[in-house]
């Protein structure tokens, strides 16, 4: 059976429960989920690859909605940049 999990998101000031179903899960390499909520449907795909002495993270988000969400793309880009920066900082912390 495919793993499922729920995530709470804030979409332009409105909170939604995003229901995920895992499609691909290769530890330390790839994660792909399909998701749905009252506002949109789509998929998220995370891929990790060694590059030199570091790691390249590719994050792809594809979604569909009937809602008029003008301006959402720019906000999502800013939010994603901050989330990736937070993740990078967390992963690079040296354990105490």
C-alpha positions as CSV (number, residue, x, y, z in Angstrom):
1,X,0.0,0.0,0.0
2,X,1.2,3.5,-0.7
3,X,1.9,5.7,2.3
4,X,-0.4,8.7,3.0
5,X,0.1,11.8,5.0
6,X,-1.6,15.1,5.6
7,X,-0.1,18.6,5.6
8,X,-1.7,21.9,6.6
9,X,-1.1,24.8,4.2
10,X,-1.9,28.4,4.2
11,X,-3.0,29.5,0.7
12,X,-3.5,33.3,0.5
13,X,-4.6,33.5,4.1
14,X,-6.9,30.4,4.0
15,X,-5.8,27.2,5.7
16,X,-6.4,23.9,3.9
17,X,-5.5,20.2,4.7
18,X,-3.4,18.8,1.8
19,X,-3.8,15.1,1.5
20,X,-0.7,13.3,0.0
21,X,-0.3,9.8,-1.4
22,X,3.4,8.8,-1.9
23,X,4.1,7.6,-5.4
24,X,7.9,7.2,-5.3
25,X,10.1,6.9,-2.2
26,X,13.7,6.1,-2.6
27,X,15.6,7.0,0.6
28,X,18.1,9.8,0.1
29,X,17.3,10.0,-3.7
30,X,13.7,10.8,-4.6
31,X,10.2,11.5,-3.2
32,X,7.1,12.0,-5.3
33,X,3.6,12.6,-3.9
34,X,0.3,13.3,-5.5
35,X,-1.9,15.6,-3.4
36,X,-5.4,17.0,-3.2
37,X,-7.3,19.5,-1.1
38,X,-10.4,21.7,-1.5
39,X,-8.5,24.3,-3.5
40,X,-6.1,22.4,-5.8
41,X,-4.7,19.1,-6.9
42,X,-1.2,18.2,-8.1
43,X,2.1,16.6,-7.4
44,X,5.4,17.4,-5.7
45,X,8.6,15.8,-6.7
46,X,11.9,16.0,-4.8
47,X,15.1,14.6,-6.3
48,X,18.6,14.5,-4.7
49,X,21.9,14.0,-6.5
50,X,25.5,14.2,-5.4
51,X,27.3,17.0,-7.2
52,X,31.0,17.4,-6.3
53,X,31.2,17.6,-2.5
54,X,27.6,18.7,-2.2
55,X,24.0,17.7,-3.0
56,X,21.7,19.1,-5.7
57,X,18.0,19.2,-4.7
58,X,15.5,19.5,-7.5
59,X,12.0,20.3,-6.3
60,X,9.1,20.3,-8.8
61,X,5.6,21.4,-8.0
62,X,2.7,21.0,-10.5
63,X,-0.8,21.8,-9.6
64,X,-4.3,22.6,-11.0
65,X,-7.1,24.8,-9.6
66,X,-10.2,26.5,-10.8
67,X,-9.6,29.3,-8.3
68,X,-8.5,32.8,-9.5
69,X,-5.1,32.8,-7.9
70,X,-3.3,35.6,-9.7
71,X,0.0,36.5,-8.0
72,X,0.3,33.1,-6.3
73,X,3.2,32.0,-8.5
74,X,5.5,34.8,-7.3
75,X,4.5,34.2,-3.7
76,X,5.2,30.5,-4.0
77,X,8.6,31.2,-5.5
78,X,9.5,33.4,-2.5
79,X,8.1,30.9,0.0
80,X,10.0,28.0,-1.7
81,X,13.3,29.9,-1.7
82,X,12.9,30.5,2.1
83,X,11.9,26.8,2.7
84,X,14.9,25.6,0.8
85,X,17.2,28.0,2.7
86,X,15.8,26.7,6.0
87,X,16.2,23.1,4.9
88,X,19.8,23.7,3.8
89,X,20.6,25.4,7.1
90,X,19.0,22.6,9.1
91,X,20.8,19.8,7.1
92,X,24.2,21.5,7.4
93,X,24.0,21.9,11.2
94,X,26.7,19.9,13.0
95,X,25.1,17.6,15.6
96,X,25.9,18.6,19.2
